[in-house]
Structure formats: C-alpha cells, structure tokens
C-alpha cells in the first residue's frame, strides 16, 4: 500500500513519473549515449558543440523528470 511520504528514517519510498516526461528523458539519455559512444569509438568524430547540446538536452530532460515525479511511502499491511 502507498501513502503520502512522512520521510521517516528507514522507510521505503516509491517514485512515479508521467509517461511522456519519462519518455522524453529516456530519448535524451539515449541520444547522449549515442553521441558519447561515437566519440569514444572514433575520437574527434563528434563536434564538441554536438556533445554539449546532447548533454544539455539530457540535463534539461532530467530536471523535468525530477519536477514531475511523485513520491509515495510504502506501507506494510498485516494480512491475517
């Protein structure tokens, strides 16, 4: 069962995200990985500007993901 978080030490929490926001983040992270892999595989093949743009895009998508998240606390239920 989930409830609003109390932020007690040792408690378990669940984070949820909107699908569109998560998909945008996932796409931006994948793009960044592709750019970095290309640069590692063939040094100098990717312009620095392209790496910077991909990194900034991923950072912005991550910020939106954090803003959109909802936090819930997991609660153990005794089942008889």
C-alpha positions in Angstrom: 0.0 0.0 0.0 1.2 3.5 -0.7 0.6 6.7 1.3 1.9 10.3 1.3 5.5 10.3 2.5 6.4 11.0 6.1 10.2 10.8 5.3 10.8 8.6 8.4 14.3 7.2 8.6 14.5 3.7 7.2 11.2 4.0 5.3 10.7 2.7 1.8 9.6 5.1 -1.0 8.3 4.7 -4.5 8.8 7.4 -7.2 6.3 7.7 -10.1 6.7 9.7 -13.3 4.4 10.8 -16.1 4.9 8.6 -19.2 5.5 11.5 -21.6 8.1 13.1 -19.3 9.9 9.8 -18.7 9.9 9.0 -22.5 11.4 12.4 -23.2 14.1 11.8 -20.6 14.8 8.3 -22.0 15.1 9.7 -25.5 17.5 12.4 -24.4 19.7 10.0 -22.4 19.8 7.6 -25.4 20.9 10.4 -27.7 23.6 11.4 -25.3 24.9 7.9 -25.0 25.0 7.5 -28.8 27.0 10.7 -29.1 29.4 9.7 -26.4 29.8 6.2 -27.8 30.6 7.6 -31.2 33.2 9.9 -29.7 34.8 7.1 -27.7 34.8 4.7 -30.7 36.2 7.3 -33.1 37.8 10.2 -31.2 37.3 13.6 -32.8 34.4 12.4 -35.0 31.7 14.3 -33.0 32.0 18.0 -32.8 32.3 19.4 -29.2 29.2 21.5 -29.9 27.1 18.4 -30.6 28.3 16.7 -27.4 27.5 19.9 -25.4 24.0 20.1 -26.9 23.2 16.4 -26.2 24.5 16.8 -22.6 22.4 20.0 -22.1 19.3 18.3 -23.6 19.7 15.3 -21.3 20.2 17.6 -18.3 17.0 19.6 -19.0 15.0 16.4 -19.5 16.3 15.1 -16.1 15.3 18.4 -14.4 11.8 18.0 -15.9 11.7 14.4 -14.7 12.5 15.4 -11.2 9.9 18.2 -11.2 7.2 15.8 -12.4 8.0 12.9 -10.0 5.6 12.0 -7.3 6.8 10.3 -4.1 4.9 7.8 -2.1 5.8 5.8 1.0 5.4 2.1 1.0 3.4 0.8 4.0 3.4 -2.9 5.1 0.0 -4.2 5.6 -0.6 -7.1 8.0 -2.5 -9.8 6.3 -4.4 -12.2 8.5 
